[in-house]
Amino acid sequence: MIDNKYIEAIVVQLVEKNPNPHRREFLQACLRNLLFEYEKNEAKFLEMNVVRDVCKVLIDEQGLTAEMLPESWKFCAAKIDKPWADINYKLSAGLVDMLTLLSNTDD
C-alpha cells in the first residue's frame, strides 16, 4: 500500500470525497495502521509528505477554513466551517495520535 502511495489516495478520499461517517472512520484507521510502517519506509513517507497530509485531514475534520489558518496552511483549508457540534472529536483525537506516532519514531 505504501509503494503504491495509497496514503495519498486515502487523504484524497477523506478530504475531497467527503465519505459517510462510517467510511471516514475506516479510512482514518487504515491511515493510522500504515503509519506503523514509518521506520521501514521513512524515505517514502518523507517523499509523500505524510505529516502534511495528516494535518490536512485534521484541518478538514475540524472544519478550519482559510480565514482560520495562517497563510502557509491556507492550501489545506476545509471547504466548510463546522459548528462545534458537528466535529467528530474521536476522529480528531485519532489524527492527533497519528502525529504523535510519527513524532515518536527514532531518527
Secondary structure, 3 states (H helix, E strand, C coil): CCCCCHHHHHHHHHHHCCCCHHHHHHHHHHHHHHHCCCHHHHHHHHHHCHHHHHHHHHHHHHCCCHHHCCHHHHHHCCCCCCCHHHCCHHHHHHHHHHHHHHHCCCC
